[in-house]
Amino acid sequence: MPGKPIEVVNLSDEALTQGMKAASVPEAFVPLLVSFDANARTGGLAEVTADVEKLSGLTPRPLKSFFEANKEALLG
């Protein structure tokens, strides 16, 4: 549904870790994913840079356009 709001649930690193383990996220990935969440929570991922284009040589596109272009594959 376009425009449907989502609810953000803030978790501590420990609660997120336990939830990921309960969801069978591979053990090696849990600390990495928790660090992404912690970094986002503190605003560490808010800066817009040209790094994607510099590293990949591709112009980044909005996430919405990616979902639109890959809707069939994502919905199976």
Buried (B, 14 or more C-beta within 10 A) or exposed (E): EEEEEEEEEEEEEEEBBEBBEEEEBEEEEBEEBBEEBEEEEEEEEEEEEEEEEEEEEEEEEEEEEEEEEEEEEEEE
